[in-house]
Amino acid sequence: MHVFGLTGGIASGKSTVTRMLRELGAEVIDADVLARQVVEPGTPGLASIAERFPGVIGPDGRLDRAKLAARVFGNEVERGALNAITHPRVREAFLEKLQLLQERGVARAVYDVPLLIEAGMHQWLEGVALVWVPREVQKARLMARDGLDEAAAEARLVSQLPLDDKRTHATWVIDNSGDLAATRAQVETVWRAMLARG
């Protein structure tokens, strides 16, 4: 089975590209969806988080993501502890999903992971598509989308590897700074390249 990666950065437009890939027939496995599933109420993942980070479970028994984010944002030790709980579970869920797709006879899958390159996953994938925009565009979109001032947007951006640095690890770069038609044309080219593999 051919497994490719899709990544980007905050407010780069990765979800738009994911939607376009799905419309073209790609099987996309979304790491964010898996990350939510492994901390659903009743899961061992949520129990481990509740034990390590007291006070982050809401009255409804669900993870209070805002509280947890406030605890780990900008704190390497806390973020490392959270990743140690969630990453192995997400990886296991990904492998299970991949197995199901293989059983259905699917020949290619795209793994959509925000921090794919930071986690070193690009090394074991057959190719990586990066959704890229210039940093100023990324910051402006982030401020508009999340209602942030410039300092808050900057703080979010510096917590991720810059898109320009990620380019060096990408097989394909999708420039999402233009209109949707321009982005779609690039996505179609990338999908054709993925189909041509193997």
Backbone as CSV, one residue per row, in Angstrom:
resi,resn,N_x,N_y,N_z,CA_x,CA_y,CA_z,C_x,C_y,C_z
1,MET,0.840,-1.190,0.000,0.000,0.000,0.000,0.883,1.252,0.000
2,HIS,0.493,2.229,-0.787,1.250,3.481,-0.879,0.664,4.495,0.109
3,VAL,1.513,4.995,0.994,1.040,5.962,1.994,1.825,7.262,1.833
4,PHE,1.071,8.333,1.626,1.648,9.666,1.436,1.257,10.556,2.606
5,GLY,1.990,11.625,2.787,1.690,12.563,3.855,1.153,13.870,3.308
6,LEU,0.327,14.516,4.118,-0.144,15.870,3.821,0.066,16.691,5.078
7,THR,0.712,17.835,4.930,0.950,18.671,6.095,0.898,20.141,5.693
8,GLY,1.027,20.987,6.674,0.980,22.433,6.437,1.326,23.115,7.733
9,GLY,0.674,24.215,7.992,0.861,24.930,9.245,-0.469,25.550,9.627
10,ILE,-0.522,26.132,10.782,-1.746,26.772,11.233,-2.167,27.834,10.210
11,ALA,-3.436,27.810,9.816,-4.022,28.783,8.879,-3.383,28.768,7.489
12,SER,-2.819,27.619,7.111,-2.253,27.518,5.752,-3.288,27.041,4.736
13,GLY,-4.391,26.480,5.226,-5.438,26.008,4.322,-5.396,24.514,4.060
14,LYS,-4.808,23.766,4.994,-4.678,22.317,4.821,-6.034,21.630,4.732
15,SER,-7.012,22.096,5.520,-8.328,21.442,5.483,-8.996,21.633,4.119
16,THR,-8.738,22.763,3.468,-9.260,22.990,2.111,-8.657,21.980,1.145
17,VAL,-7.358,21.762,1.259,-6.675,20.805,0.387,-7.156,19.381,0.677
18,THR,-7.358,19.061,1.941,-7.882,17.737,2.320,-9.229,17.495,1.647
19,ARG,-10.087,18.504,1.713,-11.417,18.374,1.091,-11.287,18.126,-0.410
20,MET,-10.400,18.860,-1.062,-10.199,18.694,-2.506,-9.679,17.297,-2.843
21,LEU,-8.737,16.794,-2.041,-8.211,15.447,-2.265,-9.322,14.405,-2.139
22,ARG,-10.168,14.578,-1.127,-11.291,13.634,-0.951,-12.236,13.688,-2.148
23,GLU,-12.484,14.894,-2.651,-13.356,15.040,-3.829,-12.770,14.327,-5.047
24,LEU,-11.436,14.246,-5.100,-10.762,13.559,-6.211,-10.703,12.043,-6.011
25,GLY,-11.161,11.581,-4.851,-11.210,10.138,-4.602,-10.150,9.619,-3.648
26,ALA,-9.367,10.510,-3.056,-8.322,10.069,-2.127,-8.924,9.612,-0.804
27,GLU,-8.331,8.572,-0.244,-8.664,8.137,1.116,-7.730,8.901,2.046
28,VAL,-8.290,9.849,2.793,-7.473,10.676,3.684,-7.724,10.258,5.127
29,ILE,-6.660,9.944,5.822,-6.739,9.629,7.252,-6.300,10.885,7.999
30,ASP,-7.194,11.429,8.798,-6.964,12.703,9.479,-6.451,12.459,10.897
31,ALA,-5.200,12.843,11.157,-4.605,12.633,12.483,-5.364,13.384,13.572
32,ASP,-5.922,14.556,13.248,-6.680,15.312,14.251,-7.930,14.549,14.692
33,VAL,-8.591,13.895,13.732,-9.777,13.081,14.065,-9.367,11.918,14.962
34,LEU,-8.268,11.251,14.601,-7.778,10.134,15.421,-7.417,10.627,16.821
35,ALA,-6.787,11.813,16.905,-6.378,12.368,18.200,-7.590,12.646,19.089
36,ARG,-8.705,13.045,18.466,-9.934,13.258,19.251,-10.529,11.927,19.693
37,GLN,-10.483,10.929,18.817,-11.075,9.627,19.131,-10.369,8.929,20.292
38,VAL,-9.038,9.085,20.369,-8.299,8.360,21.418,-8.443,9.000,22.800
39,VAL,-9.129,10.150,22.878,-9.386,10.770,24.186,-10.882,10.965,24.426
40,GLU,-11.701,10.161,23.744,-13.154,10.185,23.991,-13.422,9.673,25.410
41,PRO,-14.564,10.066,25.998,-14.909,9.541,27.330,-14.880,8.011,27.341
42,GLY,-14.298,7.463,28.396,-14.231,6.009,28.541,-12.985,5.380,27.947
43,THR,-12.161,6.187,27.258,-10.949,5.616,26.652,-9.785,5.649,27.651
44,PRO,-8.845,4.704,27.502,-7.646,4.745,28.348,-6.862,6.047,28.164
45,GLY,-6.914,6.613,26.948,-6.213,7.867,26.686,-6.719,8.991,27.569
46,LEU,-8.042,9.104,27.688,-8.618,10.166,28.518,-8.293,9.926,29.991
47,ALA,-8.338,8.669,30.407,-8.014,8.346,31.806,-6.574,8.752,32.128
48,SER,-5.659,8.495,31.206,-4.249,8.862,31.424,-4.073,10.379,31.492
49,ILE,-4.805,11.097,30.625,-4.719,12.563,30.638,-5.275,13.116,31.948
50,ALA,-6.408,12.561,32.388,-7.030,13.028,33.633,-6.093,12.833,34.825
51,GLU,-5.341,11.736,34.784,-4.411,11.442,35.873,-3.211,12.389,35.851
52,ARG,-2.690,12.645,34.664,-1.483,13.477,34.527,-1.783,14.975,34.612
53,PHE,-2.981,15.364,34.139,-3.363,16.786,34.111,-4.684,16.980,34.859
54,PRO,-4.676,16.950,36.173,-5.930,17.101,36.927,-6.644,18.414,36.572
55,GLY,-7.975,18.338,36.490,-8.772,19.542,36.249,-9.056,19.854,34.791
56,VAL,-8.654,18.965,33.861,-8.908,19.265,32.446,-10.099,18.487,31.875
57,ILE,-10.813,17.773,32.747,-12.022,17.075,32.304,-13.223,17.925,32.704
58,GLY,-14.077,18.215,31.737,-15.249,19.054,31.987,-16.325,18.306,32.749
59,PRO,-17.382,19.024,33.175,-18.471,18.393,33.922,-19.209,17.325,33.112
60,ASP,-19.092,17.410,31.776,-19.755,16.415,30.921,-18.894,15.155,30.730
61,GLY,-17.727,15.127,31.399,-16.862,13.957,31.289,-15.961,13.974,30.066
62,ARG,-16.022,15.079,29.316,-15.189,15.180,28.116,-13.965,16.048,28.395
63,LEU,-12.962,15.888,27.549,-11.745,16.674,27.683,-12.040,18.145,27.396
64,ASP,-11.629,19.013,28.315,-11.745,20.451,28.096,-10.461,20.882,27.373
65,ARG,-10.560,20.946,26.044,-9.370,21.194,25.222,-8.728,22.550,25.509
66,ALA,-9.557,23.553,25.793,-9.015,24.888,26.057,-8.171,24.875,27.333
67,LYS,-8.659,24.187,28.364,-7.904,24.101,29.624,-6.600,23.341,29.420
68,LEU,-6.678,22.247,28.680,-5.479,21.455,28.438,-4.468,22.258,27.610
69,ALA,-4.964,22.940,26.587,-4.086,23.753,25.735,-3.373,24.820,26.556
70,ALA,-4.111,25.443,27.491,-3.503,26.484,28.336,-2.377,25.903,29.205
71,ARG,-2.523,24.631,29.586,-1.511,23.978,30.426,-0.249,23.653,29.625
72,VAL,-0.417,23.228,28.377,0.745,22.726,27.625,1.355,23.761,26.680
73,PHE,0.595,24.810,26.335,1.103,25.779,25.363,2.319,26.507,25.928
74,GLY,3.422,26.442,25.203,4.636,27.125,25.634,5.396,26.414,26.737
75,ASN,4.943,25.208,27.115,5.623,24.459,28.175,6.070,23.113,27.605
76,GLU,7.359,23.023,27.299,7.889,21.826,26.622,7.684,20.553,27.442
77,VAL,7.863,20.644,28.759,7.735,19.459,29.625,6.300,18.947,29.599
78,GLU,5.351,19.863,29.756,3.936,19.458,29.772,3.493,18.942,28.405
79,ARG,3.966,19.605,27.362,3.591,19.158,26.014,4.185,17.772,25.734
80,GLY,5.411,17.570,26.204,6.046,16.262,26.048,5.267,15.168,26.765
81,ALA,4.774,15.489,27.966,3.992,14.515,28.737,2.684,14.176,28.008
82,LEU,2.054,15.200,27.443,0.812,14.970,26.693,1.087,14.125,25.448
83,ASN,2.155,14.467,24.726,2.496,13.709,23.519,2.802,12.251,23.828
84,ALA,3.437,12.002,24.979,3.758,10.627,25.376,2.489,9.806,25.601
85,ILE,1.422,10.477,25.996,0.140,9.797,26.191,-0.580,9.594,24.859
86,THR,-0.626,10.662,24.051,-1.484,10.617,22.852,-0.813,10.020,21.615
87,HIS,0.459,10.318,21.376,1.092,9.909,20.121,1.083,8.400,19.873
88,PRO,1.450,7.569,20.864,1.403,6.126,20.598,-0.012,5.635,20.287
89,ARG,-1.012,6.241,20.932,-2.401,5.834,20.697,-2.882,6.270,19.313
90,VAL,-2.465,7.467,18.902,-2.833,7.939,17.563,-2.170,7.052,16.507
91,ARG,-0.913,6.702,16.734,-0.200,5.833,15.783,-0.897,4.470,15.659
92,GLU,-1.323,3.926,16.788,-2.024,2.647,16.788,-3.348,2.757,16.018
93,ALA,-4.070,3.856,16.256,-5.350,4.079,15.549,-5.112,4.234,14.047
94,PHE,-4.015,4.906,13.684,-3.658,5.076,12.269,-3.392,3.723,11.610
95,LEU,-2.623,2.874,12.283,-2.302,1.554,11.716,-3.560,0.691,11.570
96,GLU,-4.479,0.818,12.531,-5.755,0.085,12.429,-6.555,0.564,11.227
97,LYS,-6.594,1.883,11.035,-7.319,2.468,9.904,-6.690,2.029,8.583
98,LEU,-5.373,2.018,8.540,-4.649,1.587,7.349,-4.969,0.127,7.020
99,GLN,-5.019,-0.697,8.060,-5.344,-2.118,7.883,-6.741,-2.282,7.276
100,LEU,-7.703,-1.506,7.773,-9.076,-1.565,7.245,-9.118,-1.157,5.776
101,LEU,-8.365,-0.110,5.425,-8.325,0.332,4.030,-7.704,-0.745,3.144
102,GLN,-6.639,-1.379,3.616,-5.999,-2.452,2.856,-6.969,-3.604,2.620
103,GLU,-7.716,-3.932,3.661,-8.697,-5.025,3.546,-9.776,-4.698,2.519
104,ARG,-10.050,-3.403,2.346,-11.030,-2.972,1.336,-10.415,-2.888,-0.054
105,GLY,-9.096,-3.124,-0.146,-8.425,-3.088,-1.442,-7.980,-1.705,-1.880
106,VAL,-7.934,-0.765,-0.937,-7.475,0.592,-1.263,-5.962,0.559,-1.456
107,ALA,-5.487,1.121,-2.551,-4.058,1.042,-2.888,-3.244,2.220,-2.366
108,ARG,-3.932,3.356,-2.076,-3.228,4.563,-1.648,-3.997,5.250,-0.523
109,ALA,-3.232,5.789,0.413,-3.843,6.584,1.476,-2.992,7.828,1.706
110,VAL,-3.662,8.891,2.118,-2.977,10.138,2.448,-3.171,10.379,3.942
111,TYR,-2.066,10.525,4.662,-2.118,10.761,6.101,-1.934,12.249,6.344
112,ASP,-2.994,12.876,6.846,-3.051,14.317,7.081,-2.617,14.586,8.523
113,VAL,-1.412,15.140,8.680,-0.833,15.355,10.016,-0.253,16.770,10.105
114,PRO,-0.760,17.613,11.018,-0.230,18.969,11.125,1.279,19.011,11.405
115,LEU,1.755,18.185,12.334,3.164,18.225,12.727,3.934,17.032,12.157
116,LEU,3.608,16.649,10.958,4.188,15.468,10.313,5.711,15.550,10.243
117,ILE,6.227,16.679,9.797,7.674,16.830,9.628,8.365,16.954,10.988
118,GLU,7.752,17.721,11.909,8.322,17.857,13.251,8.457,16.499,13.930
119,ALA,7.506,15.600,13.659,7.516,14.263,14.279,8.414,13.277,13.531
120,GLY,8.992,13.718,12.406,9.885,12.852,11.649,9.181,11.809,10.792
121,MET,7.856,11.940,10.637,7.099,10.935,9.882,7.399,10.958,8.386
122,HIS,7.862,12.103,7.890,8.131,12.213,6.451,9.159,11.187,5.994
123,GLN,9.950,10.677,6.929,11.006,9.742,6.569,10.480,8.364,6.174
124,TRP,9.296,7.996,6.646,8.772,6.672,6.292,7.566,6.717,5.351
125,LEU,7.258,7.885,4.834,6.169,8.008,3.854,6.746,8.065,2.441
126,GLU,5.927,7.715,1.458,6.423,7.676,0.080,6.561,9.050,-0.556
127,GLY,5.937,10.018,0.036,6.021,11.383,-0.456,5.185,12.265,0.452
128,VAL,5.526,13.546,0.486,4.810,14.487,1.358,4.385,15.712,0.550
129,ALA,3.100,16.043,0.660,2.570,17.275,0.062,2.461,18.323,1.169
130,LEU,3.057,19.474,0.935,3.013,20.574,1.900,2.102,21.672,1.376
131,VAL,1.147,22.078,2.217,0.310,23.236,1.882,1.056,24.464,2.410
132,TRP,1.451,25.335,1.481,2.326,26.457,1.818,1.659,27.788,1.486
133,VAL,1.894,28.772,2.358,1.553,30.176,2.069,2.689,31.026,2.628
134,PRO,2.887,32.237,2.098,3.897,33.125,2.696,3.534,33.424,4.154
135,ARG,4.539,33.646,4.963,4.315,33.826,6.404,3.355,34.976,6.712
136,GLU,3.463,36.079,5.990,2.578,37.220,6.257,1.119,36.875,5.953
137,VAL,0.904,36.089,4.907,-0.457,35.634,4.564,-0.971,34.708,5.667
138,GLN,-0.103,33.814,6.107,-0.461,32.877,7.173,-0.873,33.640,8.442
139,LYS,-0.085,34.651,8.799,-0.379,35.428,10.013,-1.688,36.196,9.866
140,ALA,-1.884,36.823,8.715,-3.123,37.589,8.489,-4.353,36.685,8.548
141,ARG,-4.257,35.510,7.936,-5.392,34.571,7.959,-5.666,34.077,9.366
142,LEU,-4.594,33.816,10.122,-4.744,33.344,11.501,-5.416,34.405,12.365
143,MET,-4.998,35.662,12.210,-5.593,36.756,12.983,-7.079,36.893,12.648
144,ALA,-7.408,36.819,11.353,-8.804,36.961,10.921,-9.647,35.774,11.380
145,ARG,-9.089,34.568,11.252,-9.848,33.352,11.572,-10.139,33.218,13.060
146,ASP,-9.110,33.486,13.893,-9.242,33.235,15.329,-9.444,34.498,16.151
147,GLY,-9.532,35.662,15.475,-9.744,36.916,16.190,-8.575,37.276,17.100
148,LEU,-7.350,37.000,16.631,-6.157,37.247,17.449,-5.506,38.578,17.085
149,ASP,-4.824,39.173,18.070,-4.001,40.330,17.731,-2.667,39.809,17.183
150,GLU,-1.843,40.704,16.712,-0.605,40.289,16.042,0.327,39.505,16.969
151,ALA,0.436,39.942,18.225,1.336,39.271,19.178,0.877,37.842,19.444
152,ALA,-0.421,37.658,19.613,-0.958,36.304,19.867,-0.770,35.409,18.645
153,ALA,-1.000,35.966,17.458,-0.811,35.193,16.219,0.653,34.802,16.068
154,GLU,1.539,35.731,16.382,2.977,35.478,16.282,3.393,34.356,17.236
155,ALA,2.830,34.374,18.442,3.147,33.337,19.436,2.740,31.953,18.926
156,ARG,1.588,31.880,18.258,1.150,30.584,17.692,2.087,30.140,16.577
157,LEU,2.470,31.087,15.736,3.318,30.751,14.584,4.700,30.265,15.019
158,VAL,5.282,30.898,16.027,6.632,30.506,16.433,6.645,29.159,17.154
159,SER,5.474,28.656,17.544,5.425,27.341,18.196,5.490,26.203,17.167
160,GLN,5.432,26.546,15.877,5.514,25.542,14.815,6.749,25.796,13.954
161,LEU,7.225,24.732,13.327,8.307,24.861,12.353,7.801,25.731,11.202
162,PRO,8.552,26.755,10.782,8.078,27.613,9.689,7.835,26.811,8.404
163,LEU,6.825,27.228,7.657,6.499,26.543,6.402,7.684,26.541,5.445
164,ASP,8.472,27.609,5.450,9.644,27.656,4.566,10.652,26.565,4.920
165,ASP,10.761,26.229,6.208,11.650,25.141,6.628,11.074,23.790,6.229
166,LYS,9.755,23.673,6.296,9.113,22.399,5.934,9.270,22.087,4.445
167,ARG,9.395,23.141,3.642,9.531,22.952,2.184,10.679,22.025,1.825
168,THR,11.758,22.077,2.600,12.940,21.272,2.270,12.673,19.771,2.395
169,HIS,11.614,19.411,3.122,11.277,17.992,3.318,10.100,17.546,2.451
170,ALA,9.533,18.461,1.692,8.322,18.150,0.924,8.656,17.609,-0.462
171,THR,7.853,16.648,-0.895,7.951,16.125,-2.255,7.227,17.072,-3.213
172,TRP,6.076,17.567,-2.744,5.260,18.486,-3.537,4.876,19.673,-2.646
173,VAL,4.876,20.868,-3.223,4.450,22.066,-2.493,3.213,22.624,-3.184
174,ILE,2.138,22.782,-2.413,0.892,23.362,-2.916,0.814,24.792,-2.384
175,ASP,0.993,25.757,-3.280,0.949,27.169,-2.894,-0.513,27.588,-2.788
176,ASN,-0.964,27.808,-1.550,-2.363,28.120,-1.295,-2.590,29.611,-1.058
177,SER,-1.714,30.454,-1.636,-1.872,31.891,-1.410,-2.740,32.553,-2.482
178,GLY,-3.087,31.807,-3.527,-3.920,32.363,-4.597,-5.387,32.030,-4.390
179,ASP,-6.134,31.943,-5.501,-7.554,31.617,-5.379,-7.751,30.098,-5.338
180,LEU,-8.990,29.679,-5.066,-9.291,28.255,-4.919,-9.028,27.473,-6.196
181,ALA,-9.271,28.097,-7.345,-9.050,27.410,-8.618,-7.567,27.086,-8.804
182,ALA,-6.706,28.013,-8.413,-5.260,27.785,-8.525,-4.818,26.672,-7.580
183,THR,-5.376,26.680,-6.369,-5.046,25.623,-5.411,-5.521,24.278,-5.928
184,ARG,-6.751,24.243,-6.435,-7.304,22.972,-6.920,-6.472,22.397,-8.065
185,ALA,-6.005,23.241,-8.957,-5.182,22.766,-10.081,-3.911,22.090,-9.549
186,GLN,-3.322,22.679,-8.526,-2.111,22.080,-7.934,-2.427,20.769,-7.217
187,VAL,-3.567,20.729,-6.530,-3.971,19.504,-5.820,-4.189,18.371,-6.827
188,GLU,-4.814,18.695,-7.955,-5.040,17.682,-8.989,-3.710,17.143,-9.519
189,THR,-2.731,18.020,-9.699,-1.402,17.600,-10.166,-0.737,16.671,-9.152
190,VAL,-0.835,17.035,-7.885,-0.241,16.211,-6.823,-0.925,14.852,-6.756
191,TRP,-2.255,14.833,-6.836,-2.994,13.570,-6.766,-2.633,12.661,-7.945
192,ARG,-2.480,13.252,-9.122,-2.056,12.459,-10.300,-0.676,11.869,-10.062
193,ALA,0.216,12.646,-9.448,1.564,12.149,-9.133,1.507,10.998,-8.130
194,MET,0.619,11.111,-7.151,0.451,10.030,-6.175,-0.089,8.771,-6.855
195,LEU,-1.040,8.961,-7.763,-1.620,7.812,-8.483,-0.576,7.134,-9.356
196,ALA,0.379,7.915,-9.855,1.396,7.370,-10.760,2.445,6.545,-10.019
197,ARG,2.514,6.703,-8.697,3.495,5.926,-7.925,3.066,4.457,-7.894
198,GLY,3.971,3.589,-8.150,3.671,2.151,-8.073,2.798,1.730,-9.204
